[in-house]
Amino acid sequence: MSAETGPTAGEYIVHHLQHLQNQAPKSVADFSVFNYDSLFFSIVLGALGCWILWLAARKATSGVPGRFQAAVEILVEMVDSQAKGIVHSAESRKFVAPLALTVFVWIFLMNAMDLLPVDLIPAIWHSAGPALGMNDYMRVVPTADLSVTMGLSVAVLLICLYYNIKIKGASGWVHELFTAPFGAHPLLWPFNFLMQIIEFVAKTVSHGMRLFGNMYAGELIFMLIALMGGAWTLSATGMLLAVGHIIAGSAWAIFHILIITLQAFVFMMLTLVYIGQAHDAH
């Protein structure tokens, strides 16, 4: 970055897309690299979501509910009704319904970090990071990090595998792997097994990639809008850029509220669908 003229648009975006990491990655498949910013905000927002739900349960009364209790009750009833329609085992729903509620609240909070001004937290870290002996990179939207969204989808996969074995038994699930969807003839076993593995991989990858792609795109649009504000000058064109920055930023933020809610809902629903499929025999 140029110290005299400031960063170019490309340098600005590239800088904001870099994570605060423990080290520079040596290769694409280097699993020793940790994104500290994604880990920090994910854990903090997860704890915040659990605290909000705990607070609602603690303050719940049998009388006329307040606004906070009413909002949480509506959310809980919505998730519970969706779980009942997809996962037909009442025993499984004792775990699955709270899991779906936690997933929705957690992902919504992580997505909502996109509504903060692009340079707010990175600017604060820019002054504190180097003083702590760390670089000044900082990204605040955990769901715009592929490692986070794929981690969530892999966790859902593991839960699905658990219920496959719990509901069908180890032998029953192995039998299903080799006899569905084409039939039980021994010549079809390799094709059945291959199709089952492809299905598990495709569902897991698409589950994580869908959330990542939408949030990453939203983050880029906020950066482009921020560039409009950074380019304003005391001229007619510059003033139009400043006004456009305010209008575009406000309009996109309002629309983005729908996106972050929808993406949390879609991820939650797919979680329920995949777990529900684990209860069904082919």
C-alpha positions in Angstrom: 0.0 0.0 0.0 1.2 3.5 -0.8 1.8 5.6 2.2 1.3 8.9 0.3 -1.8 8.3 -1.9 -3.4 5.5 0.2 -4.4 2.1 -1.1 -5.9 1.5 -4.5 -9.3 -0.1 -4.7 -7.7 -3.5 -5.4 -5.3 -3.2 -2.5 -8.1 -2.1 -0.2 -10.3 -5.2 -1.0 -7.3 -7.6 -0.9 -6.3 -6.3 2.5 -9.8 -6.7 3.8 -10.0 -10.2 2.6 -7.0 -11.4 4.5 -7.4 -13.2 7.8 -5.5 -12.8 11.0 -3.6 -16.0 11.0 -1.0 -17.8 13.0 1.3 -18.1 10.0 1.3 -17.7 6.2 -0.2 -20.8 4.5 2.4 -23.0 2.8 0.0 -24.8 0.6 -3.7 -25.0 -0.2 -4.1 -28.1 2.0 -2.1 -26.7 4.9 -4.2 -27.5 8.0 -1.7 -26.0 10.4 -3.0 -22.5 9.6 -5.6 -21.1 11.9 -7.8 -18.0 11.2 -7.7 -16.4 14.6 -10.3 -13.8 13.7 -12.9 -16.4 12.5 -12.3 -18.5 15.6 -12.6 -15.6 18.0 -15.8 -14.2 16.6 -17.4 -17.6 16.1 -16.8 -18.6 19.7 -17.8 -15.2 21.1 -21.0 -15.1 19.0 -21.8 -18.7 19.9 -21.5 -17.9 23.6 -23.6 -14.8 23.1 -26.3 -16.8 21.3 -26.4 -19.4 24.1 -26.6 -16.6 26.7 -29.5 -15.0 24.9 -31.4 -18.3 24.8 -30.5 -19.0 28.5 -31.7 -15.5 29.5 -35.0 -16.0 27.7 -35.6 -19.3 29.5 -34.6 -17.8 32.8 -37.0 -14.9 32.5 -39.9 -16.9 31.0 -43.1 -16.5 32.9 -46.5 -18.2 32.6 -48.2 -14.8 32.4 -48.3 -12.3 29.6 -44.9 -12.4 28.0 -42.8 -9.4 27.3 -41.5 -8.5 23.8 -38.2 -10.4 24.3 -39.9 -13.5 25.6 -42.5 -13.4 22.9 -39.9 -13.1 20.2 -37.9 -16.1 21.5 -41.1 -18.1 22.0 -42.1 -17.4 18.3 -38.6 -18.5 17.2 -38.7 -21.7 19.4 -42.2 -22.6 18.2 -41.1 -22.1 14.5 -38.1 -24.3 14.9 -40.0 -27.0 16.8 -42.8 -27.1 14.2 -40.2 -27.5 11.4 -38.5 -30.3 13.4 -41.7 -32.1 14.0 -42.5 -32.1 10.3 -39.1 -33.4 9.2 -37.8 -35.6 12.1 -40.6 -38.0 13.1 -38.8 -39.5 16.0 -39.9 -37.8 19.3 -36.8 -39.2 21.0 -34.5 -37.7 18.4 -36.2 -34.3 18.5 -35.2 -33.9 22.1 -31.7 -33.3 20.8 -32.3 -32.2 17.2 -34.8 -29.4 17.8 -32.5 -27.5 20.3 -29.6 -28.2 17.9 -31.6 -26.6 15.1 -32.5 -23.6 17.3 -28.8 -23.1 18.3 -27.7 -23.4 14.6 -30.2 -20.8 13.5 -29.3 -18.3 16.3 -25.5 -18.9 15.9 -25.4 -18.5 12.2 -27.7 -15.5 12.3 -25.4 -13.7 14.7 -22.3 -14.6 12.7 -24.0 -13.3 9.5 -25.1 -10.1 11.2 -21.5 -9.1 11.7 -21.7 -8.1 8.0 -24.0 -5.2 9.0 -21.2 -3.5 11.0 -19.3 -0.7 9.1 -16.6 -2.4 7.0 -13.7 -0.5 8.5 -14.9 -0.3 12.1 -13.3 -3.3 13.8 -10.4 -3.6 11.3 -9.5 0.1 12.0 -9.4 -0.6 15.8 -7.3 -3.7 15.3 -5.0 -1.8 12.9 -3.8 0.3 15.9 -3.8 -2.6 18.4 -2.6 -5.6 16.3 1.0 -4.5 15.5 1.4 -3.3 19.1 0.6 -6.9 20.2 3.1 -8.3 17.7 0.5 -9.4 15.2 -0.4 -8.3 11.7 -3.3 -5.8 11.2 -5.4 -8.1 9.1 -8.9 -8.6 10.5 -12.1 -10.1 9.1 -15.2 -10.1 11.3 -17.7 -12.2 9.4 -17.0 -15.9 10.3 -19.5 -17.3 7.8 -17.6 -15.5 4.9 -14.7 -17.9 5.9 -15.0 -21.2 4.0 -13.2 -23.1 6.8 -16.0 -22.1 9.2 -18.9 -23.0 7.0 -17.4 -26.3 5.9 -16.6 -27.0 9.6 -20.3 -26.5 10.4 -21.4 -28.7 7.5 -19.0 -31.5 8.4 -20.4 -31.4 12.0 -23.9 -31.9 10.5 -22.5 -34.8 8.5 -21.1 -36.5 11.6 -24.5 -36.1 13.3 -26.2 -37.7 10.3 -23.8 -40.6 10.4 -24.5 -41.0 14.1 -28.2 -41.2 13.5 -27.8 -43.5 10.6 -26.0 -46.0 12.9 -28.3 -45.4 15.9 -31.6 -45.8 14.0 -30.6 -48.5 11.6 -27.9 -50.3 13.5 -24.3 -50.6 12.1 -25.2 -53.7 10.0 -28.4 -52.1 8.7 -26.7 -49.0 7.6 -23.8 -50.9 5.9 -26.5 -53.0 4.2 -28.2 -49.8 3.0 -24.9 -48.4 1.7 -24.4 -51.4 -0.6 -28.1 -52.0 -1.6 -29.5 -48.6 -2.2 -30.5 -47.0 -4.5 -30.2 -49.5 -7.4 -31.0 -52.8 -5.6 -29.4 -55.7 -3.7 -27.8 -57.6 -6.5 -24.1 -58.1 -5.7 -23.1 -56.7 -9.1 -24.7 -53.4 -8.1 -23.0 -53.1 -4.7 -20.0 -51.0 -6.0 -22.3 -48.6 -7.8 -24.6 -48.3 -4.8 -21.7 -47.6 -2.5 -20.3 -45.0 -4.9 -23.6 -43.2 -5.2 -24.0 -43.2 -1.4 -20.6 -41.7 -0.9 -21.2 -39.1 -3.6 -24.5 -38.2 -2.0 -22.9 -37.6 1.4 -20.0 -35.6 -0.1 -22.3 -33.5 -2.3 -24.7 -32.7 0.5 -21.8 -31.7 2.9 -20.0 -29.5 0.3 -23.1 -27.8 -1.0 -24.3 -27.2 2.6 -21.2 -25.3 3.5 -20.5 -23.7 0.2 -24.0 -22.2 -0.1 -23.7 -20.3 3.2 -20.1 -19.2 2.4 -20.9 -18.0 -1.1 -23.8 -15.8 -0.1 -22.0 -14.2 2.8 -18.7 -13.8 0.9 -20.6 -12.0 -1.9 -22.4 -9.8 0.6 -19.1 -8.9 2.2 -17.6 -7.9 -1.2 -20.6 -5.7 -2.0 -20.2 -3.8 1.3 -16.5 -3.3 0.5 -17.4 -1.8 -2.9 -19.9 0.5 -1.3 -17.3 1.5 1.2 -15.0 2.4 -1.7 -17.6 4.9 -3.0 -17.4 6.7 0.3 -13.7 6.6 0.4 -13.4 8.2 -3.0 -15.5 11.4 -2.3 -14.0 14.8 -2.9 -15.1 18.4 -2.7 -16.5 18.4 -6.2 -19.8 17.6 -7.9 -18.7 14.1 -8.7 -17.2 13.5 -5.3 -20.3 14.7 -3.5 -22.4 12.4 -5.7 -20.2 9.5 -4.7 -20.7 10.4 -1.0 -24.5 10.6 -1.4 -24.4 7.3 -3.4 -22.4 5.7 -0.7 -25.0 6.6 2.0 -28.0 5.6 -0.1 -26.4 2.4 -1.5 -25.1 1.4 1.9 -28.4 1.9 3.7 -30.4 0.1 0.9 -28.0 -2.9 0.8 -27.9 -3.1 4.7 -31.7 -3.2 4.8 -31.9 -5.9 2.1 -29.0 -7.8 3.7 -31.0 -8.2 6.9 -33.3 -10.5 4.8 -30.3 -12.3 3.4 -28.6 -13.1 6.7 -31.9 -14.3 8.2 -32.7 -16.4 5.1 -29.2 -18.0 5.0 -29.5 -18.9 8.7 -32.9 -20.4 8.1 -31.8 -22.4 5.0 -28.8 -23.8 6.8 -31.0 -24.8 9.7 -33.6 -26.4 7.5 -31.0 -28.4 5.5 -29.6 -29.6 8.9 -33.1 -30.9 9.8 -33.6 -32.4 6.4 -30.3 -34.3 6.4 -30.9 -35.6 9.9 -34.4 -36.6 9.0 -33.1 -38.5 6.0 -30.8 -40.4 8.3 -33.9 -41.7 10.0 -35.5 -43.0 6.8 -34.7 -46.3 5.3 -34.1 -46.5 1.5 
